[in-house]
């Protein structure tokens, strides 16, 4: 394939996402009577999470995934873990260099480490199979494998996001709220109240307020943050190792027992066990109506997810509270540095024979590093009521930049895997 053909094949899925996202963003405005309002998006997101996504995951796995396939995919969990680990390290370095407000520290680390390895791959990767002349073989076979890879990626991403990312934002929000409570604490003297200034001086006729130097305020804030960090560390030290282990395992079990996680398990079970597979898969299967129904429900996943993506990004247009330097650094790390590192890791693993001989599998692995931040970060920011506006701004600009970055990386990978 020539460059123009590769560019067309790589850009079409991204353009589809942009068009549907733009429609979702328009539906969330007053021009469309706020059809995709915040409350409606929450309800639709629940329908996608509990009905559409499990249907798509189960039908894809049961039809195309066997026990041998699952064993041969052992590197994908390792790969997803590496995206979170390397991204988390880069995000931590960025926080140390930029020294942002404590309110957005957790969001920065989460944005750098937690890519959208579920919703976007399940939209983009199968769409690549529709383009002619691609390196991934026949359209039907490519579609089947693409949905299986993307579904497995979604399940793995959910586990990491609701454990690692959840704890990152939760810890940051606790530190920020503790700092806020201390800074806003009223002056507890006999004549004071909640409105009494902390620093004041009385003269013979009136009371004047002394303004503390900015350096004093910064030093006080730094001291408070240091004390909060010390408190959190001591609290963790006092907590037994067993209690911490149980807490992590409970979070992991909760994710594994989520509707997509259960669908992954049963989809793999029906795909791996021949007699169960024959019950629902095939023209002569006695319970084929179940598989057909699930396929019909699963078809609603991609358009709903993409509409929700556009509707959620509109919140970022209402605020500009994040510094441009912070946004640029997050975009560079998430969309350029991390994919370059991921490409090196995947190619090294392929050279050592650790990956299946399937270019689509390698394409999926590298694209996991190139995805913009996970949309679930916004859900967690709302859950802990910290940095909602900042999170919307970060997601808006990173997804805007991802429209170009994903096209570039996809084009390059198609060229690389074609030879």
Secondary structure, DSSP 8 states (H G I E B T S, - for coil): --HHHHHHHHHHHHHHHHHHHHHHHHHTSGGGTTTT-HHHHHHHHHHIIIIIHHHHHHHHHHHH--HHHHHHTHHHHHHHHHHHHHHHHHHHHHHHHH---HHHHHHHHHHHH-B-TTHHHHHHHHHHTTSTT-TT--HHHHHHHHHHHHHHHHHHHHHHIIIIIHHHHHHHHHHHHHHHHHHT----SSS--TTS-SSEEE-SS-EEE----HHHHHHHHHHHHHHHHHHHHHHHHHS-HHHHHHHHHHHHHHHHTSHHHHHHHHHHHHHHSHHHHHHHSSTT-TTHHHHHHHHHHHHHHHHHHHHHHHHHHGGGGG---S-HHHHHHHHHIIIIIHHHHHHHHHHHHHHTT-S-S-HHHHHHHHHHHH--B-THHHHHHHHHTSSHHHHHHHHHHHHHHHHHHHHHHHHHHHHHHT-
